[in-house]
């Protein structure tokens, strides 16, 4: 089976409405891209829950609609253009053929082993590890809620590698695929807990952890509250996003033992001041490292009266 893509370059003001109209006119799917991607004019759009981007599309947007090969693409474009108040003659478009392919093999070809830090490799399940003696995590990207490719995950993994939690307890809050929890376990932590609000993330984390022969316990927040496990840890790592991190400042700080360490990522360099301010009443945080505009924040509580931990 084959398909045809309709490609239309439009201004930001029309991109979202035109996308919806194309779906109504018979497109199977529609995506919006930055038409300047890969050029000096490329425009990143940053956002997160509670802090959506001020713009919903790019100044120079490319709308791509997938249609059946037998469809009348010109009629689809005309109907969509009229629906959003555009002159049909002003909506130029091109067509691209999409041939049937081995989609599994094509998808797999997009994922290669990722080298992180000094000695960590994240390897798709169908690949051999480039260095079997390294710390190797084998993941199925189709199941993973994080594969190490994002700068924030990378930063947290590099922090753990630089501060091996040998014999320490570790909490990975917002664990997703369990990638940080597994790194902590492979680096010598003897008590690793992963918590996430998404049941599907917990299922993926359990699957990945079994595949990698790690000992990690995963919980939904309410399940952990009733688990009987100690509620404070030597190391707490949370790779989420700035707004939820700020809201959770009292809770996450309260999970850190006296003398313990807190590591946060999912924070843009421009958000450092507001996040550190939210944690200031509980723990002093500072930038540990920055990568591609994202940072990892780290801090340590003072030792308790009976703690000899440095």
C-alpha positions, 0 to 999 in steps of 0.5 A: 500500500502507498500513500501521498503526502500533501506539503504546504508551507504557511505562516504561523497564523494559519498552521493550526487551523489549516491542520484541523481543516485538512483532517476534516477534509479527509487527510489520514494524519497531519503534522506541523514542522518548522520549515526552517529546521536545520538552517540558521533560522530554525526556531525552537519552541519550549513548553511544559504543562503550565508553561505552554509556548506562547506560539503554537507553531513556527513563523515559517511552518510546514504542514504535511498531510498524509492521504490515500494515494487515490484521494483527490489531493487538490480537492482536499487542499481546496476544501481545507483552504476555504474552511479557514478563509484562505483563497484556494489560489494562494495555497500552494502545495506539493505532493510526495509519494510515500511507498510501502516499506518495512516500517519496523526495520525503518524505525529501528534504523533511527535508533543507534547505541548512545554513548553517555559520560565515560562508560555508559552505553544505552543500546536498542534491544536489537543492537550489540553493545559497542563495549560489552565491558561498559555499563550497558543498558538495553532498551526497547525504544518503543517501550521507553519513556526516555532513552538517554537521548534527551539532554536532561536524561544524559545530565542525570546519568552523567551525575550518577556516574560521577557520584557512584551511589555504592551502598546508598539508597536512591529514589528516582522520582518521575522514573519513566522507563526506569533508566536512571534507576537502572543506572543507579543499581548498576553503579552499586546502589543497594536500594533503588526505588522508582516512582511515577504517576503513569501506570504505563511508565511503571510497566515499561520500567519493570520490563526494562529492569528485568531485561537488564537484570537490575534490582529496582522496586517501582511504585505509583505515588499512593502505592509507595506511601503504603509500602512501608519503605523508608521515605528518605534516601541518600540520593534523590534524582528527579528528571521532570520539568521546571513547573512540577519541580517547583510545586514538589519542592517541599516533598522532594526535599523531604525525601532526602536524608540528612547528608543526602543529595538532591539532583534535578533536571528538566530545567532550562538554563533560563529557569535556574533562578526560579527553581533554586528559589523554590528549593532555597527554604529546604536545600541549596541547589546550584548548577552542576552541568549544562548541556544544550540549554538544559541544566542539572541542579545539585545540592546536599543537605547538612549531615544530621547529628548522628551522621558521619556522611560527608 
